Each structure stands twice: as structure tokens, then as C-alpha cells.
């Protein structure tokens, strides 16, 4: 029996990228993994509101956090908070862009 890992998908919109296209490309790669989608979380450009909700309420439920790119989260405070919380909750961070 295959046990699927629960995955959160997080993306922060960017000026130079089409959100729908990016999410569709990420979906193609996501479907190649043995993951079950727990939630899709999207923030607007330069907003971290949904990221904070994810960190405080959703991350504890997940095994994987699937990001577009580490560079997508430009604020060091939020990136460090995400990394530390992921480590505490034993959540692996995976990137679409490496």
C-alpha cells in the first residue's frame, strides 16, 4: 500500500510571471510525485498574509511544502520563519525551480 504524503503548495505572485501558467507547470511536476494536495496557497505580490496563515495553521498538517522557488519569498524574516517552522514540524521544502 502506498502512503501518500500531504503537500502544501505555496506561490507568491510575481510581476513578470502569469500565475495561472506557473501553477499549471507546477501541477504537472506535482502529479509526478506520490503526494496528496492538502492546500494551494497563493499570495499577491509582496504580501505574506496567506504565508503566515499557512505557517501558523496548515504547516503542522503537511509532510511537504512545494514552493515555486526559494527566491519567490524575498523577505528574510518570512523565509527564516518558514524554514524554522518547517524544521520543527518535520516538513520538507521542495522547489519547482532549483
C-alpha positions as CSV (number, residue, x, y, z in Angstrom):
1,X,0.0,0.0,0.0
2,X,1.3,3.4,-1.0
3,X,1.1,6.1,1.7
4,X,0.7,9.5,0.0
5,X,2.5,12.4,1.6
6,X,0.4,15.5,2.3
7,X,1.7,18.5,0.4
8,X,1.0,22.2,0.6
9,X,1.7,24.3,-2.5
10,X,2.7,27.9,-1.9
11,X,3.2,30.6,-4.6
12,X,3.6,34.3,-4.3
13,X,2.6,36.2,-7.4
14,X,5.3,38.0,-9.4
15,X,5.0,40.9,-11.8
16,X,6.9,39.1,-14.6
17,X,5.0,35.8,-14.4
18,X,1.5,34.6,-15.2
19,X,0.1,32.9,-12.1
20,X,-2.1,30.5,-13.9
21,X,0.7,29.3,-16.2
22,X,3.1,28.9,-13.3
23,X,0.6,26.9,-11.3
24,X,-0.2,24.7,-14.3
25,X,3.5,23.9,-14.8
26,X,3.9,23.2,-11.0
27,X,0.9,21.0,-11.2
28,X,2.5,18.9,-13.9
29,X,5.5,18.2,-11.7
30,X,3.4,17.8,-8.6
31,X,1.4,15.0,-10.3
32,X,4.6,13.0,-10.9
33,X,5.1,12.7,-7.1
34,X,3.3,10.5,-4.6
35,X,1.8,13.5,-2.9
36,X,-1.8,14.4,-2.0
37,X,-2.7,18.0,-2.2
38,X,-3.6,19.4,1.2
39,X,-3.9,23.0,0.1
40,X,-2.9,25.6,-2.5
41,X,-1.9,28.9,-1.0
42,X,-1.3,32.0,-3.2
43,X,-0.3,35.4,-2.0
44,X,-0.4,38.6,-4.0
45,X,2.8,40.4,-4.9
46,X,4.8,41.5,-1.8
47,X,2.1,40.1,0.5
48,X,2.8,37.4,3.1
49,X,-0.7,37.2,4.7
50,X,-1.5,33.7,3.4
51,X,2.0,32.5,4.1
52,X,1.5,33.5,7.8
53,X,-1.8,31.6,7.9
54,X,-0.1,28.6,6.3
55,X,2.8,28.7,8.8
56,X,0.5,29.1,11.8
57,X,-2.3,26.7,10.9
58,X,-1.6,24.5,7.9
59,X,2.1,23.5,8.1
60,X,1.5,21.2,11.0
61,X,-0.7,19.0,8.8
62,X,1.7,18.6,6.0
63,X,4.7,16.4,5.1
64,X,5.9,18.5,2.1
65,X,5.9,22.2,1.3
66,X,6.1,22.7,-2.5
67,X,7.3,26.2,-3.5
68,X,7.9,27.8,-6.9
69,X,11.3,28.9,-5.7
70,X,13.1,29.9,-2.6
71,X,13.8,33.3,-4.2
72,X,10.0,33.7,-4.5
73,X,10.0,34.6,-0.8
74,X,12.1,37.8,-0.8
75,X,11.6,38.9,2.8
76,X,14.3,37.2,5.0
77,X,12.1,37.3,8.1
78,X,9.3,35.3,6.5
79,X,11.8,32.9,4.8
80,X,13.6,32.2,8.1
81,X,10.3,31.8,9.9
82,X,9.2,29.3,7.3
83,X,12.4,27.4,7.5
84,X,12.5,27.2,11.2
85,X,8.8,26.2,11.5
86,X,9.3,23.6,8.7
87,X,12.2,22.1,10.7
88,X,10.2,22.0,13.9
89,X,7.2,20.4,12.2
90,X,9.4,18.0,10.2
91,X,8.1,19.3,6.8
92,X,10.4,19.0,3.8
93,X,10.6,22.0,1.5
94,X,10.7,21.2,-2.2
95,X,11.2,23.7,-5.1
96,X,9.8,23.7,-8.6
97,X,12.7,25.8,-9.7
98,X,16.0,24.6,-8.5
